[in-house]
Amino acid sequence: MPWLYLAIAITGEVIGTSALKASESFSRLGPSLITVAGYAVAFYFLALTLRTIPVGVAYAIWAGAGIVIISLIGLFVFGQKLDAAAIAGIGLIVAGVVVINTLSNSVSH
């Protein structure tokens, strides 16, 4: 269950951050409410995750996955450009999450 909770937390964070962009600095009510709800879900399920997954590992995966997904949403939904350095950095984040999940003894496999 902790991995499902972490996936829900990541999804909530991605939805909240995407809506934050669409809220236009909280000047649009609908996206602003989605932002608040998304972050509420994200932090609630991240808290549940922390019952069994170490905080450093959970946060690294949560933040790393969120960065990658939001970068892709920015690229495809909001038309934002990624240069070579950004793509390389995102690749390193993905590599870090893979290393944590496959090689770390801090994570129960």
DAPE-V878341 format. One record per residue. RES is the residue in three letters. SS is DSSP state (H for helix, E for strand, L for the rest). Layout:
# DAPE-V878341
res:RES ss:SS
res:RES ss:SS
This chain:
# DAPE-V878341
res:MET ss:L
res:PRO ss:H
res:TRP ss:H
res:LEU ss:H
res:TYR ss:H
res:LEU ss:H
res:ALA ss:H
res:ILE ss:H
res:ALA ss:H
res:ILE ss:H
res:THR ss:H
res:GLY ss:H
res:GLU ss:H
res:VAL ss:H
res:ILE ss:H
res:GLY ss:H
res:THR ss:H
res:SER ss:H
res:ALA ss:H
res:LEU ss:H
res:LYS ss:H
res:ALA ss:H
res:SER ss:L
res:GLU ss:L
res:SER ss:L
res:PHE ss:L
res:SER ss:L
res:ARG ss:L
res:LEU ss:H
res:GLY ss:H
res:PRO ss:H
res:SER ss:H
res:LEU ss:H
res:ILE ss:H
res:THR ss:H
res:VAL ss:H
res:ALA ss:H
res:GLY ss:H
res:TYR ss:H
res:ALA ss:H
res:VAL ss:H
res:ALA ss:H
res:PHE ss:H
res:TYR ss:H
res:PHE ss:H
res:LEU ss:H
res:ALA ss:H
res:LEU ss:H
res:THR ss:H
res:LEU ss:L
res:ARG ss:L
res:THR ss:L
res:ILE ss:L
res:PRO ss:L
res:VAL ss:H
res:GLY ss:H
res:VAL ss:H
res:ALA ss:H
res:TYR ss:H
res:ALA ss:H
res:ILE ss:H
res:TRP ss:H
res:ALA ss:H
res:GLY ss:H
res:ALA ss:H
res:GLY ss:H
res:ILE ss:H
res:VAL ss:H
res:ILE ss:H
res:ILE ss:H
res:SER ss:H
res:LEU ss:H
res:ILE ss:H
res:GLY ss:H
res:LEU ss:H
res:PHE ss:H
res:VAL ss:L
res:PHE ss:L
res:GLY ss:L
res:GLN ss:L
res:LYS ss:L
res:LEU ss:L
res:ASP ss:L
res:ALA ss:H
res:ALA ss:H
res:ALA ss:H
res:ILE ss:H
res:ALA ss:H
res:GLY ss:H
res:ILE ss:H
res:GLY ss:H
res:LEU ss:H
res:ILE ss:H
res:VAL ss:H
res:ALA ss:H
res:GLY ss:H
res:VAL ss:H
res:VAL ss:H
res:VAL ss:H
res:ILE ss:H
res:ASN ss:H
res:THR ss:H
res:LEU ss:H
res:SER ss:L
res:ASN ss:L
res:SER ss:L
res:VAL ss:L
res:SER ss:L
res:HIS ss:L
